């Protein structure tokens, strides 16, 4: 019952009762017959509201009788039959959730339904997580509260289920005379938490602003037994409750909730679903949940040595020893040195010593481990071959596509033929059966070859000394225990140490304080708990609504979960009910174009999720309605112009790109109290317009300065501006663009959009003057929609929008919802890099995927630095594709389902033009001399 083509979301311009909900088809038929009458107001009435509210139906009927003559028999038959259908099922508890549905067909079905079963054909849980979560809560409330006889008590009981965050509802429940009718199931939902030792937080009272508040705070913390009693008493005497004020900030940070009890290794638990056999999956769960002593030996013996469980083995290896670039400083395994862009799992001095011991052990007749039978080296085996095999075993170089560390089958068979003492082996063993333990099952499977490490080393003059060109300061975490090393590209310091949380007693994986992690649930496979890392450990844990997605419906068939397949020539991937495909043209190379064949006109609009589309056509192609965009780029809008903050607060611009479409509005500012604490550095450093750095936003406000960009003041970038970013946004200068992890496309304001093609070449013709490439023959890319090519590694990332929506939905605080943003995702990806001379930058594409480029930070990078950044990109793509625990553990990285390489050699178009000019000049000079 709305105007066609219009879409609105709850909270945007209309009240909940006025939400625009697509009408039933029967109403459309009626409307076609009475356009001449004054009944058009009825189009504004939501079918969902009519279904949920008796009063709304009565008002609609009364107004129709007033304006619409009874002679319109077909129309009145349509109206009456629809209203009767709505009335017949008016007691269904799901009616109150229908407004949350996004799909028009499902929403209409819900408005007319009488049970959950009626939704089966029109509504899919994978598409409507918010609605089904609401429905689940209402059904739970109905089961729990149906036996409460008093109507008021039953209503309050249900309200606790609908709003579980309001713990004071139990007190309200009792105060209404319902204390004798509290069902057991209600107590478990809204149980008041007991404070552990409130007196340990007495120091927070000293921050009280009034004597009454100070006195109440001290008394309450001495006598209170529960968290709720503390909050109730302080809220009365110390109002207003401002989380950013010193006293409340201290109390909230000193909350008495116990950190979540972690499994032994939460990162490795995420690997258990990769096991192909149920026995191995169960052993994996036991080993890393709580039973490592008894389950690990069985897991290792029965599963990890099997060729069937290669995916599980690689995942577990990634949790402890991810593949990282470079190997140097080795004495025994010297032939493995100076390979700066080769990936290794354990290139350390300890592994070097272990390799020496292993090779000496073999040469003295010791048994070669890991083969399951006693095997000794032959006396005729060359010493260099034994050395290379021992070093390969200990240093574990990685194959690039799937990060496999096992020896190639052909190399293994050759090694067995020349280096095994077959006279000492009993039983039906052959080189093939022994290599089954050391090599992948198929001869063509990805593997590591021994041959490159048997060649003679290079001359000293040609050896690259990578320590002079690229550095990896965080590779072995130089920070104190409990802290994580984070690179700072273009910062004054090459890295910094930040407080972090471990993912379990046995885990080597750390995540920084403030980030959210995903912990697989043991009780329900494929489901997660979401917790935040704080200075006290993992807290604020919650459970997203859980759906068991097993397949994707693609055209006319089901595709299994985690399956790769093709649509035409494009590779696709099914993940948790969603499938994503690359968007390359099939058949003959297609001319560069934009999605939906939109024209290449730069008339930007700002989408409600905080990023700019080059035109309204591209926004419409991304399924945004006219009410979800505003004309002009997002960077041209001042979010503080409408004075959204209170009088005692300062509005500070905070550009954000939101990843979940459930964001009702993607807030582009923050409100900072004028009386904030300048010593609180939780917001991180900022840089003002005079290129001066402050430890926090508050310190900058107190100094009377104006924000230029967030983060430390950067070096090596230009302050000349304005500049146009590859995302179509205008930035004050290059430093401001880099601070927001954006590459500069060209100098000056944005004036054009580039057609998307597969070649890395200029895309906007003479409209834009592209800057010179840092290296004319580099590997690079022209980002989607950008005008100019850049050097560096590039990749397109695909993410599960449904997974992010489930996570976003359970976040109570606005600050927590910031975890589902592009900025947080790029920051988490940046922590995956180890080369200090590379920086990751990224954007949303016109297709609403994520596009990243890993670039050298230097203006004139070396060839090695360029190659290192490309290798870092390829490493990230493999980790995402393999669902490494380094990716899967963090929010929002865990939502990444697929990645594909996007870089290639930069097209010679620019170079041809340069050669053309050179030839013309050469001919001109010849004519002069002749």
C-alpha positions in Angstrom: 0.0 0.0 0.0 2.7 2.4 -0.9 3.8 4.4 -3.9 5.7 2.2 -6.3 9.5 2.4 -6.2 9.7 4.1 -2.8 11.7 2.5 0.0 12.3 3.7 3.6 13.8 2.2 6.6 12.6 2.4 10.2 13.7 5.7 11.7 14.2 7.6 8.4 11.7 10.3 8.1 8.6 8.4 9.3 7.4 6.8 12.4 7.2 3.0 12.7 3.5 3.0 12.0 4.0 4.9 8.8 6.7 2.6 7.4 6.4 2.1 3.6 5.5 -1.5 3.1 4.7 -2.9 -0.4 1.1 -3.6 -0.8 -0.8 -6.9 -1.5 -1.5 -7.5 -5.2 -5.2 -7.4 -4.5 -5.0 -3.8 -3.3 -3.3 -2.8 -6.6 -6.2 -4.3 -8.5 -8.7 -2.3 -6.5 -6.7 0.9 -6.9 -6.9 0.7 -10.7 -10.7 1.1 -10.5 -11.0 4.1 -8.2 -8.3 6.5 -9.2 -10.9 9.2 -9.8 -12.0 9.2 -6.2 -10.4 10.7 -3.2 -9.2 7.4 -1.8 -5.5 7.8 -2.7 -4.6 8.5 0.9 -5.1 4.7 1.5 -1.9 4.1 -0.5 0.0 5.5 2.5 -1.3 2.9 4.9 1.1 0.0 5.6 -0.3 -3.5 5.2 2.0 -4.6 8.0 0.6 -1.9 10.3 -2.9 -3.0 9.4 -2.0 -6.6 10.2 -0.4 -5.7 13.6 -2.9 -3.1 15.0 -6.7 -3.4 15.4 -7.0 0.4 15.8 -5.3 1.0 12.4 -7.7 -1.4 10.7 -10.7 0.4 12.3 -9.4 3.8 11.3 -8.7 2.7 7.7 -12.2 1.3 7.4 -13.8 4.4 8.8 -12.0 6.7 6.4 -12.7 4.5 3.4 -16.5 4.7 4.3 -16.2 8.5 4.5 -14.5 8.9 1.1 -15.2 5.9 -1.1 -18.7 5.1 -2.4 -20.2 1.7 -1.8 -20.9 1.4 -5.6 -17.3 0.4 -6.0 -18.2 -3.3 -5.4 -15.1 -4.9 -6.7 -13.0 -2.5 -4.7 -15.0 -3.1 -1.5 -14.9 -6.8 -2.0 -11.1 -6.6 -2.3 -10.8 -4.4 0.9 -13.2 -6.5 3.0 -11.6 -9.8 2.1 -8.1 -8.5 2.9 -9.2 -6.9 6.2 -11.0 -10.1 7.1 -7.9 -12.1 6.4 -5.9 -9.7 8.5 -8.4 -10.0 11.4 -8.6 -13.8 11.2 -4.9 -14.1 12.1 -4.5 -11.0 14.3 -3.4 -13.0 17.4 -0.3 -14.4 15.7 2.7 -13.2 17.8 4.9 -12.8 14.7 2.9 -9.9 13.4 4.9 -7.4 15.5 8.1 -8.5 13.7 6.9 -8.1 10.1 8.1 -4.5 9.9 11.7 -5.8 10.1 11.4 -7.7 6.8 13.3 -6.4 3.8 11.9 -8.5 1.0 8.5 -7.1 -0.3 7.0 -10.5 -1.0 8.0 -11.9 2.3 6.7 -8.7 4.1 3.3 -9.0 2.4 3.1 -12.7 3.3 4.0 -12.0 6.9 1.2 -9.3 7.2 -1.4 -11.9 6.2 0.0 -15.0 7.9 -1.2 -16.8 10.9 1.8 -19.0 11.7 5.5 -19.4 11.0 4.7 -22.2 8.6 2.9 -19.8 6.3 6.2 -18.1 5.6 8.1 -21.1 4.3 7.6 -20.4 0.6 8.2 -16.6 0.7 10.7 -16.0 3.5 14.2 -17.4 3.8 16.0 -17.1 7.2 19.3 -16.5 5.4 17.8 -13.3 3.9 15.8 -12.0 7.0 18.0 -12.6 10.0 16.7 -9.6 11.9 13.1 -10.7 11.4 13.7 -14.3 12.4 15.6 -13.3 15.5 12.7 -11.1 16.5 10.3 -14.0 15.8 12.5 -16.4 17.8 12.3 -14.1 20.8 8.6 -13.7 20.6 8.0 -17.5 20.4 10.3 -17.9 23.4 8.4 -15.3 25.3 5.1 -17.0 24.4 6.3 -20.4 25.7 7.7 -18.9 28.9 5.0 -16.4 29.8 1.8 -18.2 28.7 1.2 -19.7 32.1 1.2 -16.3 33.9 -2.5 -15.7 34.7 -2.4 -11.9 35.3 -2.6 -9.9 32.0 -0.3 -7.1 33.3 2.3 -9.6 34.6 2.2 -11.6 31.4 2.8 -8.4 29.4 5.8 -7.4 31.5 7.1 -10.9 31.3 7.1 -10.8 27.5 8.7 -7.4 27.5 11.7 -8.8 29.2 12.2 -11.2 26.3 11.7 -8.4 23.8 14.1 -6.1 25.5 16.6 -8.3 27.3 19.1 -5.5 27.9 16.7 -3.8 30.3 17.6 -5.7 33.5 15.5 -3.4 35.6 12.4 -5.0 34.1 12.6 -7.7 36.8 12.3 -5.0 39.5 9.3 -3.5 37.6 7.8 -7.0 37.3 7.9 -7.5 41.1 6.7 -3.9 41.8 3.5 -4.6 39.9 2.5 -7.3 42.3 4.0 -10.1 40.1 6.6 -11.4 42.5 4.6 -14.5 43.2 4.2 -15.4 39.5 7.8 -15.4 38.2 8.3 -18.4 35.9 11.6 -20.3 36.1 12.4 -19.6 32.5 12.1 -15.9 33.1 14.7 -15.9 35.9 17.3 -17.4 33.5 16.7 -14.6 30.9 16.9 -11.6 33.1 19.0 -12.6 36.1 20.6 -9.7 37.9 24.4 -10.1 38.0 26.1 -10.1 41.3 29.1 -7.8 41.8 32.3 -9.6 42.6 33.9 -6.9 44.9 32.4 -3.5 44.4 34.9 -1.9 46.8 37.7 -2.4 44.4 36.2 0.4 42.3 36.1 3.0 45.1 38.8 5.0 43.3 36.3 5.9 40.7 34.2 7.8 43.2 37.0 10.4 43.4 35.9 11.6 40.0 32.4 12.6 41.2 31.4 16.1 40.3 29.1 16.8 43.4 29.4 16.0 47.1 26.1 14.1 47.0 27.3 11.9 44.2 30.6 11.3 45.9 28.9 10.2 49.2 26.4 8.0 47.4 29.1 6.4 45.3 31.2 5.5 48.4 28.3 4.2 50.4 26.8 2.1 47.5 30.1 0.4 46.7 30.5 -0.6 50.4 27.0 -2.1 50.8 25.7 -3.1 47.3 25.4 -6.8 46.4 24.5 -6.6 42.7 25.5 -4.5 39.7 21.9 -3.4 39.3 21.8 -1.9 42.8 24.9 0.0 42.1 23.6 1.4 38.8 20.2 2.3 40.3 21.7 4.2 43.2 24.3 6.1 41.2 21.9 7.0 38.4 19.7 8.7 41.0 22.4 10.9 42.6 25.0 11.1 39.9 22.9 11.9 36.8 23.2 12.5 34.0 24.8 9.1 33.1 27.5 10.1 30.6 29.8 7.2 29.6 32.5 9.7 28.6 32.5 11.6 32.0 35.5 10.6 34.2 33.5 8.9 37.0 31.2 6.9 34.7 34.0 6.1 32.3 36.0 4.7 35.3 33.1 2.6 36.6 32.2 1.2 33.2 35.8 0.3 32.3 36.1 -1.3 35.8 33.0 -3.4 35.3 32.8 -6.5 37.4 31.9 -8.9 34.6 34.2 -11.8 34.4 36.2 -12.2 31.2 34.8 -15.0 29.1 36.3 -18.5 29.6 38.2 -19.2 26.4 38.8 -22.6 24.9 42.5 -23.7 24.9 42.8 -22.2 21.4 39.8 -20.4 19.8 41.7 -19.9 16.5 42.3 -23.6 16.0 38.7 -24.4 16.9 37.7 -22.6 13.8 39.8 -25.2 11.8 37.9 -28.2 13.1 35.1 -27.8 10.5 37.7 -28.3 7.8 38.2 -32.0 8.8 36.8 -34.3 6.2 36.1 -37.2 8.6 33.8 -36.9 11.6 36.4 -38.7 13.8 39.0 -36.1 13.0 36.5 -33.3 13.6 35.6 -34.6 17.0 39.2 -35.1 18.0 40.0 -31.5 16.9 37.2 -30.1 19.0 38.3 -32.1 22.0 42.0 -31.1 21.6 41.5 -27.4 21.4 38.4 -27.0 23.6 39.7 -28.4 26.8 41.1 -32.0 26.4 44.5 -31.4 24.7 46.4 -34.0 26.7 44.4 -37.0 25.6 43.0 -35.9 22.2 46.1 -34.3 20.6 48.1 -37.5 20.2 45.2 -39.2 18.5 44.5 -36.2 16.3 48.2 -36.1 15.2 48.5 -39.8 14.6 45.2 -40.5 12.9 44.5 -37.3 11.0 47.3 -34.8 10.5 49.5 -37.2 8.7 46.8 -38.3 6.4 46.6 -36.9 2.9 42.8 -36.7 3.3 43.2 -34.0 6.0 45.5 -31.6 4.2 43.1 -28.6 4.7 42.8 -29.3 8.4 46.6 -29.6 8.8 47.3 -26.4 6.9 44.7 -24.5 8.9 46.2 -25.6 12.2 49.7 -24.7 11.0 48.4 -21.2 10.1 47.2 -20.6 13.6 50.7 -21.1 15.1 53.1 -20.4 12.2 51.5 -18.5 9.3 53.5 -18.2 6.1 55.5 -15.0 6.1 58.0 -13.5 3.7 61.8 -13.7 3.9 64.5 -15.8 5.2 68.0 -14.6 6.3 70.6 -15.0 9.0 70.9 -18.8 8.8 74.3 -20.5 9.1 73.6 -24.2 8.5 70.7 -23.7 6.0 72.6 -20.9 4.2 71.1 -21.8 0.8 67.7 -20.7 2.2 69.1 -17.2 3.0 68.4 -14.0 1.0 65.0 -15.1 -0.4 63.1 -12.0 0.7 59.8 -12.7 -1.1 59.6 -16.5 -0.5 57.2 -17.5 2.2 58.3 -19.6 5.2 56.5 -20.8 8.3 59.5 -21.1 10.6 62.6 -19.4 9.2 64.4 -18.9 12.6 67.8 -19.5 14.1 66.1 -22.2 16.3 64.9 -24.0 13.2 68.3 -23.7 11.6 69.9 -25.4 14.6 67.2 -28.1 14.6 67.9 -28.8 10.9 71.6 -29.2 11.7 70.9 -31.7 14.5 68.4 -33.6 12.2 70.9 -34.0 9.4 73.7 -35.1 11.7 71.3 -37.6 13.3 70.4 -39.0 9.9 74.1 -39.2 8.8 74.9 -41.2 11.9 72.3 -43.8 11.1 69.4 -42.3 13.1 65.8 -43.1 12.2 64.0 -40.6 9.9 60.9 -39.5 11.8 57.4 -39.0 10.5 57.2 -42.0 8.1 55.6 -44.5 10.5 58.2 -47.2 9.9 61.9 -47.3 10.8 63.7 -45.7 7.8 67.4 -44.8 7.7 69.5 -42.7 5.3 71.7 -44.5 2.8 75.5 -44.0 3.2 75.7 -43.0 -0.5 73.2 -40.1 0.0 75.0 -36.8 -0.8 75.5 -34.6 2.3 74.0 -31.6 0.6 70.9 -33.5 -0.2 70.5 -34.5 3.4 71.1 -30.9 4.5 68.5 -29.5 2.1 65.9 -32.1 3.2 66.5 -31.3 6.9 66.3 -27.6 6.3 63.1 -27.9 4.2 61.6 -30.0 7.0 62.4 -27.4 9.7 62.1 -24.1 7.9 58.9 -25.1 6.0 58.8 -22.9 2.9 55.3 -22.3 1.6 53.7 -22.9 -1.8 52.0 -19.6 -2.7 48.5 -20.8 -3.8 47.3 -22.7 -0.7 50.4 -22.3 1.5 51.2 -26.0 1.4 54.5 -27.0 3.0 54.7 -30.6 1.9 57.4 -31.9 -0.5 56.5 -32.4 -4.2 55.8 -36.0 -5.1 58.5 -36.1 -7.9 61.2 -34.7 -5.5 60.2 -37.1 -2.8 60.4 -40.2 -5.1 63.8 -39.1 -6.2 64.9 -38.5 -2.6 63.7 -42.0 -1.6 65.5 -43.6 -4.5 68.8 -42.0 -3.8 68.9 -41.5 0.0 67.0 -44.3 1.7 68.7 -47.5 2.9 66.1 -50.0 1.5 68.1 -53.0 2.8 67.0 -52.0 6.4 63.3 -51.8 5.6 61.1 -54.7 6.2 57.5 -55.1 5.0 55.7 -54.2 1.8 56.9 -50.6 1.6 57.8 -48.7 -1.5 59.0 -45.2 -2.3 55.3 -44.4 -3.2 53.9 -45.5 0.2 56.6 -43.6 2.1 56.0 -40.5 0.0 52.3 -40.6 0.9 53.4 -39.5 4.3 55.5 -36.6 3.1 53.8 -35.4 -0.1 50.3 -34.4 -1.2 48.1 -37.2 -2.5 48.0 -36.1 -6.1 51.1 -35.6 -8.3 49.7 -32.3 -9.6 48.7 -30.9 -6.2 50.5 -27.7 -4.9 53.7 -28.5 -3.1 57.2 -27.3 -2.4 60.2 -28.4 -4.5 63.6 -29.3 -3.0 65.5 -28.5 -6.2 65.9 -24.7 -5.8 67.7 -25.3 -2.5 70.1 -27.7 -4.0 71.6 -25.3 -6.5 74.8 -23.5 -5.8 74.4 -20.2 -4.1 74.8 -17.0 -6.1 78.0 -14.9 -6.2 78.4 -12.5 -3.3 78.1 -9.6 -5.7 74.7 -10.6 -7.0 73.1 -11.5 -3.7 70.4 -9.2 -2.5 70.7 -8.1 1.1 67.0 -7.5 1.9 67.7 -6.0 5.3 68.9 -2.9 3.5 65.7 -2.6 1.4 62.8 -4.2 3.2 62.3 -4.9 6.9 59.8 -7.1 8.9 60.1 -5.7 12.5 56.9 -7.4 13.7 57.6 -10.8 12.4 58.9 -12.1 15.7 56.8 -9.7 17.9 59.4 -7.5 19.7 56.7 -6.3 22.1 56.4 -7.3 25.8 54.1 -10.2 26.6 50.5 -9.4 26.1 51.1 -6.8 23.5 50.9 -6.9 19.7 53.3 -5.3 17.2 51.5 -3.1 14.7 53.2 -1.5 11.7 52.9 2.2 11.1 53.4 3.0 7.4 54.7 6.5 6.9 54.7 7.1 10.7 57.5 8.6 12.7 58.1 5.2 14.3 58.1 2.1 12.1 55.9 0.1 14.6 54.1 0.4 17.9 53.1 -2.0 20.6 49.5 -2.2 21.6 47.7 -4.1 24.4 46.2 -7.3 23.1 44.3 -10.5 24.0 45.3 -14.1 23.4 42.8 -16.5 21.9 43.4 -19.1 24.6 46.1 -20.5 26.9 47.7 -22.4 24.1 47.2 -19.8 21.4 50.0 -17.8 19.8 47.4 -15.5 18.1 46.9 -12.0 19.5 44.2 -9.4 18.7 44.4 -5.8 19.8 42.3 -4.3 22.6 39.0 -3.0 21.2 38.6 -5.5 18.5 35.9 -8.2 18.4 36.6 -11.9 17.8 34.5 -14.9 16.8 34.6 -18.1 18.9 33.1 -21.2 17.4 30.4 -22.8 19.6 30.9 -26.3 20.6 27.2 -26.9 21.2 26.1 -26.0 17.7 28.4 -26.5 14.7 28.7 -23.4 12.4 27.6 -21.0 15.1 29.6 -18.4 16.9 30.0 -16.4 20.0 31.1 -12.8 19.5 33.3 -11.2 22.2 35.3 -8.0 22.6 38.9 -7.8 23.6 39.3 -5.5 26.6 42.2 -4.8 29.0 40.7 -7.4 31.3 40.3 -10.1 28.6 37.4 -11.1 26.4 34.1 -9.5 27.6 30.7 -8.3 26.3 30.1 -11.8 24.8 26.9 -12.4 22.9 25.5 -15.0 20.6 24.3 -14.0 17.1 21.2 -15.6 15.7 22.4 -18.9 14.3 21.3 -20.4 11.0 22.7 -23.6 9.5 23.4 -22.7 5.9 24.3 -25.7 3.8 23.7 -24.6 0.3 23.0 -21.8 -2.2 20.1 -21.7 -4.6 21.6 -20.7 -7.9 19.2 -20.4 -10.8 17.6 -23.9 -10.8 19.9 -25.9 -8.5 21.4 -26.1 -5.1 25.2 -25.5 -4.6 26.8 -26.9 -1.5 28.2 -24.6 1.2 31.9 -23.7 0.6 31.8 -25.0 -3.0 33.5 -23.3 -6.0 31.5 -23.3 -9.3 31.2 -21.4 -12.5 28.4 -19.2 -14.0 29.3 -18.9 -17.7 33.1 -18.2 -17.4 33.1 -16.5 -14.0 34.3 -18.3 -10.9 31.8 -18.3 -8.0 31.8 -19.4 -4.4 28.9 -20.5 -2.2 29.3 -19.6 1.5 26.5 -19.8 4.1 23.6 -19.4 1.6 25.2 -16.6 -0.3 27.2 -16.9 -3.5 29.6 -14.4 -5.0 31.1 -14.3 -8.5 33.8 -12.4 -10.2 32.6 -10.0 -12.9 34.9 -10.7 -15.8 33.4 -10.7 -19.3 33.0 -14.0 -21.1 33.8 -14.8 -24.6 35.6 -12.1 -26.6 37.2 -9.3 -24.5 34.5 -6.9 -23.7 35.0 -3.1 -24.0 35.5 -1.4 -20.6 32.2 -0.3 -19.1 30.5 0.5 -15.8 27.9 -1.7 -13.9 24.4 -1.7 -15.5 26.1 0.0 -18.5 25.8 3.3 -16.7 27.3 6.3 -18.6 30.7 7.5 -17.6 29.4 10.8 -16.2 30.7 12.1 -12.8 27.6 13.5 -11.1 28.3 12.1 -7.7 25.7 11.0 -5.1 26.4 10.1 -1.5 24.9 6.8 -0.4 23.5 6.4 3.1 26.3 3.9 4.0 28.9 6.6 3.7 30.5 6.1 0.3 30.2 8.0 -3.0 28.7 6.7 -6.3 29.9 8.5 -9.4 26.3 8.8 -10.5 22.7 8.1 -9.5 22.7 5.3 -12.1 25.4 3.4 -10.3 23.6 3.9 -7.0 20.4 2.5 -8.4 22.4 -0.4 -9.9 23.6 -1.1 -6.3 19.9 -1.3 -5.3 19.8 2.0 -3.5 16.5 3.9 -3.7 16.2 7.6 -4.3 15.6 8.1 -0.5 18.9 6.5 0.3 21.2 8.9 -1.6 21.9 12.6 -1.6 23.4 14.6 -4.4 27.0 15.5 -4.1 30.0 13.4 -2.9 30.1 12.3 0.7 33.3 14.3 1.2 31.5 17.5 0.1 29.0 17.3 2.9 29.6 18.7 6.4 28.0 16.3 8.9 28.3 18.9 11.6 26.4 21.6 9.8 23.1 20.6 11.4 24.6 20.9 14.9 23.8 17.2 15.8 25.7 17.4 19.2 24.6 18.8 22.5 25.6 22.3 23.6 28.4 20.9 25.9 29.8 18.8 23.1 32.0 19.5 20.0 31.1 17.9 16.7 34.1 16.4 15.0 33.9 14.9 11.5 34.5 11.2 11.4 34.2 9.7 7.8 32.9 6.1 8.0 31.9 3.5 5.4 29.4 1.1 6.8 29.3 -2.5 5.6 26.0 -3.6 6.9 22.8 -2.4 5.2 21.1 -2.6 8.6 22.9 0.7 9.5 19.9 3.0 9.7 22.3 5.9 9.1 26.1 5.6 8.9 27.1 8.3 11.3 29.9 10.6 9.9 30.7 12.5 13.0 31.4 12.0 16.7 30.4 14.2 19.7 33.2 15.0 22.0 32.5 16.6 25.4 34.2 20.0 25.8 35.2 19.0 29.3 36.7 15.7 28.1 39.8 14.2 29.7 42.9 15.0 27.6 44.7 12.2 29.2 42.3 9.6 27.7 44.2 8.5 24.6 41.7 5.7 23.6 40.7 7.7 20.5 44.3 7.5 19.3 46.5 10.3 17.9 45.2 12.9 15.4 46.9 15.5 13.1 45.7 19.0 12.8 45.7 21.4 9.8 49.1 22.8 10.9 50.6 19.3 10.7 50.9 19.1 14.5 50.2 15.8 16.2 48.1 15.3 19.4 47.6 12.2 21.5 43.8 12.4 21.2 40.9 14.2 19.8 40.3 15.7 23.2 43.8 17.1 23.5 43.4 18.7 20.0 40.1 20.3 21.1 41.7 21.6 24.3 44.5 23.2 22.2 42.0 25.0 20.0 43.2 23.2 16.9 41.2 21.9 13.9 41.3 18.3 12.7 43.0 17.5 9.5 42.9 13.7 9.7 42.9 10.9 12.3 46.0 9.0 13.1 49.6 10.2 13.5 50.9 12.9 11.3 52.3 11.1 8.2 55.7 11.5 6.5 56.6 11.1 2.9 53.3 12.4 1.6 52.5 15.7 -0.1 50.5 18.5 1.7 49.6 20.0 -1.7 45.9 19.8 -2.6 43.1 19.2 -3.1 43.4 15.7 -4.6 41.0 13.1 -5.9 41.0 9.7 -4.3 40.4 6.4 -6.3 37.0 6.3 -4.5 35.8 9.5 -6.1 36.2 11.6 -2.9 38.1 14.8 -2.6 40.8 15.1 0.1 42.7 18.2 1.3 46.0 16.6 0.4 47.7 13.3 -0.1 48.4 12.8 3.6 44.7 13.1 4.4 43.9 10.5 1.7 46.6 8.1 3.0 45.3 8.5 6.6 41.9 7.2 5.4 43.7 4.4 3.6 42.9 5.8 0.1 45.2 6.1 -2.9 45.4 9.4 -4.7 44.1 9.1 -8.3 45.2 12.5 -9.5 45.7 16.1 -8.4 42.8 18.5 -8.2 39.1 17.9 -7.4 37.3 14.8 -8.8 35.9 15.4 -12.3 35.6 12.0 -14.0 34.8 8.3 -13.5 36.9 5.6 -15.2 35.4 2.7 -17.2 36.2 -0.7 -15.6 38.4 -3.0 -17.7 40.9 -5.7 -17.2 44.0 -3.8 -18.4 45.8 -1.5 -16.0 45.8 1.7 -18.1 44.5 5.3 -18.0 40.7 5.3 -18.2 39.6 8.9 -18.4 41.3 10.2 -21.6 42.5 13.8 -21.7 40.0 14.9 -19.0 42.5 13.9 -16.3 46.3 14.2 -16.2 47.5 11.0 -14.6 50.6 11.2 -12.4 53.7 9.3 -13.5 54.0 5.7 -12.3 56.7 5.1 -9.6 58.1 2.4 -12.0 57.2 2.4 -15.7 57.3 -1.4 -16.1 55.6 -2.4 -12.8 52.9 -4.8 -11.8 49.8 -2.7 -11.0 46.2 -2.0 -11.5 43.6 0.7 -12.4 41.2 0.5 -9.5 37.5 0.1 -10.5 36.0 3.5 -11.4 39.4 5.3 -11.0 41.1 7.1 -13.9 44.8 6.3 -13.4 46.9 3.1 -13.0 49.1 2.6 -9.9 51.9 0.2 -9.1 51.4 -2.4 -6.4 49.5 -5.7 -5.6 45.7 -5.5 -5.9 42.8 -7.8 -5.0 39.0 -7.8 -5.0 37.5 -9.1 -1.8 34.0 -10.5 -1.4 32.2 -10.6 2.0 29.1 -12.1 3.5 26.6 -9.3 4.0 24.3 -11.6 6.0 27.0 -12.5 8.5 27.8 -8.9 9.1 24.1 -8.1 9.5 23.7 -10.8 12.2 26.7 -9.4 14.0 25.5 -5.8 13.7 22.1 -6.7 14.9 23.3 -7.9 18.3 25.6 -4.9 19.0 23.9 -2.8 21.6 26.1 0.3 21.7 26.7 2.6 18.8 30.5 2.5 19.4 30.4 -1.3 19.0 28.6 -1.1 15.7 31.7 0.7 14.4 33.3 -2.7 14.2 31.2 -3.4 11.1 32.9 -0.8 8.9 35.4 -0.6 6.1 37.9 1.3 8.2 38.0 -1.5 10.8 38.3 -4.2 8.1 41.2 -2.4 6.4 42.9 -1.8 9.7 42.6 -5.5 10.6 44.0 -6.5 7.1 46.9 -4.1 7.6 47.9 -6.0 10.7 48.3 -9.1 8.5 51.2 -7.4 6.6 54.8 -7.8 7.8 56.8 -5.7 5.4 57.2 -2.2 6.9 57.7 -0.7 3.5 54.2 -1.6 2.3 50.8 -0.1 3.2 47.3 -1.4 2.4 44.7 1.0 1.0 41.2 0.2 -0.1 37.7 1.3 -1.1 34.2 0.1 -2.0 33.8 -0.6 -5.7 30.8 0.5 -7.8 29.7 -3.2 -7.5 29.8 -2.8 -3.6 32.7 -5.2 -3.2 36.0 -4.3 -1.5 39.0 -3.5 -3.5 42.5 -3.3 -1.9 45.9 -2.2 -3.2 49.2 -2.9 -1.3 51.7 -0.2 -2.2 55.2 0.7 -1.3 55.3 3.7 1.1 58.3 5.3 -0.6 57.9 7.7 -3.4 60.6 6.0 -5.3 60.5 2.4 -4.2 63.0 -0.3 -5.2 62.1 -3.2 -7.4 62.3 -5.4 -4.3 59.9 -3.3 -2.4 57.4 -3.4 -5.3 57.8 -7.2 -5.5 57.3 -7.5 -1.7 54.1 -5.6 -1.7 52.7 -7.8 -4.5 53.7 -10.9 -2.5 52.0 -9.5 0.6 48.8 -9.1 -1.5 49.0 -12.6 -2.8 49.5 -13.9 0.8 46.3 -12.1 1.9 44.3 -13.6 -1.0 45.5 -17.1 0.0 44.6 -16.6 3.7 41.1 -15.4 2.8 40.6 -18.1 0.3 41.8 -20.8 2.7 39.8 -19.3 5.6 42.9 -19.1 7.7 42.3 -18.6 11.5 44.3 -15.4 11.1 41.4 -14.2 9.1 38.4 -16.1 10.5 38.9 -15.2 14.1 38.4 -11.4 13.8 35.3 -9.3 13.1 34.8 -8.1 10.4 37.6 -10.2 8.7 35.6 -13.4 9.3 33.0 -12.1 6.9 35.4 -12.3 4.0 34.4 -15.3 1.9 36.5 -15.0 -1.2 39.3 -13.0 -2.8 40.8 -12.8 -6.3 44.0 -11.3 -7.6 43.4 -8.1 -9.6 46.9 -6.9 -10.6 48.7 -7.4 -13.9 51.4 -5.6 -15.8 50.6 -2.0 -16.4 49.5 -1.5 -20.0 52.1 0.0 -22.3 49.7 2.7 -23.5 51.6 5.4 -21.6 55.0 4.1 -22.7 54.0 3.9 -26.3 53.0 7.6 -26.2 56.3 8.4 -24.6 58.2 6.4 -27.3 56.1 8.2 -30.0 57.2 11.6 -28.7 60.8 10.4 -28.6 60.8 9.2 -32.2 59.2 12.5 -33.4 62.0 14.4 -31.6 64.6 12.1 -33.1 63.3 12.6 -36.6 63.2 16.4 -36.0 66.8 16.4 -34.9 67.8 14.4 -38.0 66.2 17.0 -40.2 68.0 19.8 -38.5 71.4 18.2 -38.7 70.8 17.3 -42.4 
